[in-house]
Structures are given as C-alpha cells and as structure tokens.
Amino acid sequence: MTVRDNVHQLIDALPEDRLSDVLDYLAELSDTDELSAETQAAIDEGFDDIRNGRTISLDEYRRTRGV
C-alpha cells in the first residue's frame, strides 16, 4: 500500500465532523506561495541582527514605544 493509499484510508475512517480540520490542514500544506525577495531580505536582516546582538528586550521596546 502506498503512502497516498494510507492517507486516503485514514481520511475515509474519520468522522464527518473532523473532515473540515483535515481540509484546513491540507490547504496549508499545499500553500506554495513563495516569499517576495523584499520579504525574504527583511527576514534575513532580522536574523542577522539577532546573530550580531542587535536586539532589545520586550520591556525596552514597550518603554520606547510608550506601550
């Protein structure tokens, strides 16, 4: 039996009230939207800041933003 067959068998065995959960999960898995170059660059910059110690505490952030 293939993995696909196993998945189908498991889905077929689920109660109706759980199928929407499976559908939501599978939709998330099949979401293949890639990040834009700009978004990926911003994420990379953030990771670089963390690696190089350019961070502040949440308390300091709130204090400087008046939150």
Secondary structure by P-SEA (a helix, b strand, c coil): ccaaaaaaaaaaaccccaaaaaaaaaaaaaccccccaaaaaaaaaaaaaaaacccccaaaaaaaacc
